[in-house]
Amino acid sequence: MKAGETCCGFPGKIASNPFDNRIGPIMPRYVILTHDHPSLHWDLMFEHEEALRTWRLSATPTNGATIIAQALDDHRRMYLDYEGPVSNNRGTVVRWDAGVFEGPVDGDNRIDVQLHGEKLKGTVALTRQGVANHWELNYTASTSRQHES
């Protein structure tokens, strides 16, 4: 999407991406969006092939906390840069954090990645909890400082 374009027929805005001018190998990107529909939650999205592997989080990641996560269907890559209304009256999304990550996100039962984001700098471990779409997320900050809003 380019500035001035809309998402799904709604006017939105393209969030700035501080990682566009990085030097060296291009690392895959992630985003965490605050989403207000059907109730307040956060969507964690990892760039993977031609889509975004996505989980719905019950809270924002904080150092040492375990968060309930629900695996969702893959989302379109345009959500890496989009903020605004979602089609079919499914609320609004606003970027909470974004950055790049290291590590594979194609695991079936566990995913471990290193985040290099605007807020989060550390390790995320996603672990399946028996049922297909039920996961837990654990975040460990890479410094003693918690990266919260």
C-alpha positions in Angstrom: 0.0 0.0 0.0 1.1 3.5 -0.7 0.3 6.7 1.2 -3.3 7.8 0.5 -4.5 4.3 -0.4 -7.3 2.6 1.5 -7.6 -0.9 3.1 -10.7 -2.9 2.2 -12.5 0.2 1.1 -11.8 2.2 4.2 -9.5 5.2 4.5 -6.5 4.3 6.7 -3.0 5.4 7.1 0.4 3.8 6.4 2.4 3.5 9.6 6.0 4.7 9.4 8.5 1.9 9.2 11.8 2.7 10.9 13.3 -0.5 9.5 12.9 0.5 5.8 16.4 1.9 5.7 18.3 -0.8 7.4 21.6 -2.0 6.0 22.5 -5.6 5.4 20.3 -8.7 4.9 16.6 -7.9 5.1 15.1 -9.6 8.2 11.5 -10.6 8.3 9.1 -8.1 10.0 6.6 -8.4 12.7 3.8 -6.2 14.1 1.5 -6.1 17.1 -1.7 -4.3 16.5 -4.2 -3.2 19.1 -7.6 -4.4 17.8 -10.9 -3.3 19.4 -13.2 -5.9 17.9 -15.0 -8.0 19.0 -13.3 -7.1 22.3 -10.0 -5.4 23.0 -7.0 -7.7 22.1 -3.7 -7.5 20.3 -2.8 -9.3 17.0 0.8 -10.6 16.8 1.7 -11.0 13.2 5.0 -12.5 11.8 6.0 -12.2 8.2 6.1 -15.7 6.7 6.3 -16.4 3.0 3.5 -14.5 1.3 1.3 -13.9 4.4 1.4 -13.1 8.1 1.3 -15.9 10.6 -1.1 -14.5 13.3 -2.1 -14.9 17.0 -4.6 -13.1 19.0 -3.1 -12.0 22.4 -5.1 -11.4 25.5 -2.7 -8.7 26.7 0.5 -7.0 25.5 3.7 -8.9 26.1 5.5 -7.9 29.4 8.7 -9.3 30.7 8.3 -12.7 32.4 4.5 -12.9 31.9 2.6 -15.7 30.3 -0.1 -14.6 27.9 -3.0 -16.6 26.4 -2.7 -16.6 22.6 -5.1 -17.9 20.0 -3.8 -19.0 16.6 -5.7 -17.3 13.8 -5.8 -17.7 10.0 -2.9 -16.1 8.2 -3.5 -12.4 7.4 -2.5 -10.2 4.5 1.0 -8.7 4.5 -0.4 -5.2 4.2 -1.2 -5.2 7.9 2.5 -4.8 8.6 2.1 -1.1 7.6 -1.7 -0.4 8.0 -3.6 1.4 10.8 -7.3 2.2 10.5 -10.7 0.6 10.1 -11.0 -3.1 9.2 -13.6 -4.1 6.6 -17.1 -5.5 7.5 -17.3 -3.4 10.6 -14.6 -5.5 12.4 -13.2 -2.5 14.4 -10.0 -0.6 14.1 -6.4 -1.6 14.3 -3.5 0.6 15.6 0.1 -0.4 15.7 1.4 -1.1 19.3 4.8 -2.4 18.3 6.7 -3.3 15.1 10.2 -4.4 14.1 12.1 -7.3 12.8 12.7 -10.8 14.1 15.1 -13.7 14.0 14.0 -17.4 14.0 11.6 -19.6 12.1 7.8 -19.1 12.7 6.7 -22.3 10.9 6.7 -24.6 14.0 3.6 -26.7 14.7 4.0 -26.8 18.5 6.6 -24.3 19.6 8.1 -21.1 18.1 11.0 -19.2 19.5 12.0 -15.9 18.0 14.2 -12.9 18.9 12.4 -9.6 18.5 14.1 -6.3 17.6 11.3 -3.9 17.8 10.4 -0.3 18.8 9.1 -1.5 22.2 10.0 -5.2 22.5 13.6 -6.3 22.4 13.9 -9.9 23.6 12.7 -13.4 23.1 9.2 -14.6 22.5 8.3 -18.3 23.0 4.9 -19.4 21.7 3.9 -22.9 22.8 0.8 -24.9 21.7 -1.3 -26.0 24.6 -2.8 -29.2 23.3 -5.8 -27.9 21.4 -5.1 -26.8 17.8 -5.4 -23.0 18.2 -4.6 -22.6 21.9 -1.1 -21.3 22.7 0.8 -19.5 25.4 3.2 -16.7 24.8 6.2 -15.9 27.1 8.3 -12.8 26.6 11.7 -12.3 28.1 13.3 -8.9 27.6 16.9 -8.8 26.5 17.7 -6.2 29.2 16.5 -5.6 32.8 14.3 -2.8 31.5 10.8 -3.9 30.6 9.7 -2.5 27.2 6.1 -1.4 27.8 4.0 1.5 26.7 
